[in-house]
Amino acid sequence: MRQPTSLAAGRDQGNAGKLKGTPNDRNRMHVLIYEPVPDGHHMADLSRLLPGILELPVDVTLATVPETLEFEAYHSMVVPVLGRTKVETCCVRSSGSALHRNWQQYRECVAMVHRFRPDHLYVMMGDAVWWIMELFRLAGYRSWPRKLSADTYLVRGGFAYPEANRPSDRLRRFLFRRMLRSGHFDGILMLDEQGAAYAEKIARPGDHGRAVLSPAPLVQVAPLTLTEARQRLGLPTNGKLVMTIGMICELRGVSRILRAFKRLIEMQTDGDLHLVLAGPHDDDAKAALDSADFAPLVDAGLVLSIDRYLNDEEMFTFAAAPDVLAVGTHRHGGRSSVIVWAAANGRPVVTTNTGSIGWVVDNEELGWTCDVTDAEQFAQTLHTAIVTPWTDKDSGRARAYASWHDVSNYRQIGTHTLREKIAEVGDVRAKH
């Protein structure tokens, strides 16, 4: 195994050393955060949880991969809130098949527990870890000491959807029930409304694990009007805007959105219409924009490409600017944070009619759903969203949904198990 690199918050690698209040001080509880994935929403979520942990009388170690230090989101979002956190770049970026990546993360997570010997563990994305852990539990092997309390965030709850009938889905449902009963994780923080509904349905009073729905989370700011947002961003103030924000990639359906928009252009003849793609573009997205199908739309200024990282304030402003936000994700196991950003601004969305994303939009009345793999249907639904008045009542309903996703609520729910553990340890020490 490679030798670890240790970074203390606010110091460079060469000057890293023992900080006041490090995990060596056993008068304080030690919290280990295992986060081996630095891209996507991971750094944003970590930056929003960490201040809630650091408010408590604990010492914190973040175990991650060396590549984390190369990500802009780490430096812009996580570094400012590291505080007394000790950063250990001793993990290895997983590679290979999905099964191999899951196995690697499980083994590494267990190794980190035995190496750092924390009192409380956070697995920031436990989708790769929990089901392998329960398979070992079936064989009579417990992955870490019983006295360790632990929380994990589960992003993908697709195995629990009513339409999930593959053998792997049935296996995961069986293992999930075992995880609730065993309490290997005290807190199972689900970022998937349908998955959380399933967990609530199967929960029993004697379960040792507690599964709850976690907020997105969202830093709430005062909403902007459509015109204010467009002026701030230098976008066209006249005409209609369709937009997608965040990671611009095939996983998020960028080609599906482009095909639907191209068809929409042919249908929408009564005014200006633009598509805005705002956020980091992957190679597939760049190739799509350069292709013969869509390059003419870019050249004509009908598709506006903004290829860069967006901070929280920019995400919020971009989400306030369109007439409708398009989310082209299909059969995605988990929620979409873009929908929460849109709702916080009172803007409608058009998205898939499958999975938790479609379930949330339909149940919370946040916009329209359709088969996003059908370009004609996707375009027709976008057209409906553009020509249908979105009233103040609609905007208020969307904002009410988004208000639960406030970052303070995210921290409160995310630190529940840890606060219980601190209180329990304090009671034991008081008795002695």
Helices and strands as residue ranges (DSSP letters): E 6-8, G 13-15, E 29-34, H 42-54, E 58-63, G 66-70, H 72-73, I 74-78, G 79-81, E 86-88, H 98-116, E 120-123, G 126-128, H 130-138, E 149-154, G 158-160, H 167-182, E 187-190, H 193-202, E 210-213, H 226-233, E 240-245, G 250-252, H 254-267, E 273-278, H 283-290, H 295-299, E 303-306, H 312-320, E 324-326, H 337-344, E 349-352, H 355-364, E 367-370, H 375-387, H 392-403, H 407-414, H 416-431
